[in-house]
Amino acid sequence: MAKQKVSEENRLKALVAKRKEVADTRPAFVRQESWRYVRIHPEWRKPKGVDNKVRRQDKGWPPLVRIGYRGPVEARGLHPSGHFEVLVQRVTDLDRLVPGRDVARIGGTVGAKKREAILHRATELGLRIVNPTGLRIIESKE
């Protein structure tokens, strides 16, 4: 059982490494003519014009976004550490996580009191929190 768990971790880390390798070779997809005009923002928009050079995939123009640039299916949604990332909004959300397989990310709208309770419960359960910062410690005046 322990050997199977180790091999599963190695497989997930290999998938994350493969995803990183694919991402490094993926071109930066930019909107056509965004480098030419300030009013056109660089974020990708699908080219739809009849004479559009990007849509026609002419040589010398940026590449068209296609499905072949995607990463491995099994690696999607994984944290770079190779664990499954789960968004946590309340303390009870931690009960459905599996230590060693899952890591928790505390939601951005969670306040300081609830964040502290989530951190406390996560240490009890042996869970890893990806974003533990953001807790402000208020010192009492004595």
N, C-alpha and C positions, 0 to 999 in steps of 0.2 A: 504494500500500500504506500509506504513512504517513498519507494523507488518510483512508483507511478506518479506521485505528486511532484517529485523533483523533475521527472521527464516532462510533465505538463508545464511546469514553470519554465524549463528550458525551451520548450516549443513556443510558448507565448513570447518569451524574450527574443527568440529568433524571428517570430512574426513581426514584432515591433521593430527589430533591426531592419528587416526587409522593407517595412513600411517607410522607415526613415531613408533607406537607400532609394526607393522609388520617388519619395518626396524631393530628395536632393537633385534628382535628374529631371524632375518635372519643370517645364518652362514657366516663367511668370506670364500668366495670361493677362494681357492688357487690352483695353478697348481700343479699337482702331482709331488712329489719328489723335489719341490722347496725349501723345508726346509732342504733338504739333500745336494744339490749341489749349489754352489755359481753361477755357470754359467746359472742355470735355474731361470728365474725371476718369482716372485710369481703371476703376473697377469694371469687371467684365460685363459686357452686354452682348447678347447673341446678335451677330450681324445678319441682317435680313434683306439687304438691298440686292437688286438684280445684278448690278455690276460690282458688288462688294468684293474686294480682293481677298480679304480674310476668309469670307464665306467660300470663295472659289478655291482657297488654299494656294494662292499664287506664291511662287518662289520669292523670297525676300520680304514677306509679310509675316506678322506674328502667327503662331500656330492657333488652330481652332480648338476649343475645348472639346474633348472626346472622352469616351468611357475608358479607353485604353490607358489613360493616365492615372486611373484610380489605384489605390493600394490594395493589399490582400483583404479579402472579405472578412476573414476571421480576426484581423488586426484592427478593424474599425471599432471605435468606441473604447479601445484600451488606453489606459494611462501609459506614459512612456516607461514606467517601471514594470509593465507587463501585467498589471492587475486591472480588474474591471472597476471602472469609476462609477460611483453611485452618488447622485445628488441627495443631500440630507437637509430637510427643512425643520424637523422636530426630533425629539429624543427617541420616540417610538420607531422612527425610520431605521435606527441602528440595529434593531432586533432582527431584521431580515437580511443583514449582511453576514457574509461568511469570512471569519478571520483568515488571512493568508491568501484568499482569492480576491476579495474586494477591498477597495479603498474608498473612503468617504470624502466628499467635497461638500462643505457647508455652504448653503445658499447665500447669495450676496445680500438678501434682504433680512437675514436673521439678525436679531439684536444681540447685544452684549450678554444679557442674562441667559438667554436661551443658548447662545453659543458656548458659554461657560458650562452649562448643563450638558450639552452635547459632547464637549471635550472630556468632561468628567466620566460620562457613561462610556465613551469610546475607550478610555484607558482601562476601565473595568472589564470591558469585553475583549480587549486586546486588538482593537481595530486601529488602523492608521488613518489619520486625517491629512488630506493633501494640503489644505490651506488653514493651518491652525492659528495663524496670526490674525490680528484685528481685535484681540481682546484687550481692552483698556483696564488697567488695574488702578482703582481709585484708592489712594491712601487716606486713611482716616486721620483727622487732626486731633492729636492727644497731647 
